[in-house]
Amino acid sequence: SRPGARNPTGQQRTMARAKVAILISGAGTNMAALLYAAKAPDCPYELALVASNDPAAEGLKIAAAEGIATFAQPHKNLDRAVHDAMMHDRIVNAGATHVALAGYMRILSEAFVQKWEGRMLNIHPSLLPKYKGLHTHQNAIDAGDKIAGCSVHLVTAELDDGPVLAQTEVAVLPDDTAETLAARVKFAEHQLYPRVLAEYVA
Ligand code: GAR
């Protein structure tokens, strides 16, 4: 709702909400969690744009159905810097103040990271600094870890390496596969990301 609007409890909203562009590559369940959390009258952020490098990303449909602006720009045959510049322009034009990576499976150019430094967050399905990159759940199981989890961190030039803002631990079950563990960690991701993003922008 707009600044100054009354929420259902009758309180007046005085602060402008941060405007977040969310970048996705797939299902977009974390994006959906961020979106639904933003429906709370006291949420300090709203969604300005959901963008993807894959026009078929399921999350784009979810966002569009909620009236959120969407944008897709396939990266195939495009220089990384050129693709990132196109994304950056759309993010800026949407009025975004922050970027939230939510399953965006592209390595970002240094120029893009620099432009959003301190205003771009990512969620990663491991207890960083453990298991950067892909196959995090299989790695945790193979290592015999009893505790897995997820992290929200600030994005810096190194992959999955920026300062960790918060983590949620998730117990590994004896019969977990990478798939069952991933599904359970996602419940934790969906709780953690909206809370940490709200705290960060507030
Ligand atoms: C999430 O588990 C997220 O943590 C992971 O991709 C999944 C996206 O799911 N991100 C990474 O691995 C980034 N390195 P979603 O599209 O359903 O939100």
Residues whose N, C-alpha, C, O or C-beta is under 5 A from the ligand:
A	BS01	GAR	G26 A27 G28 T29 N30 M31 A102 G103 I123 H124 P125 G133
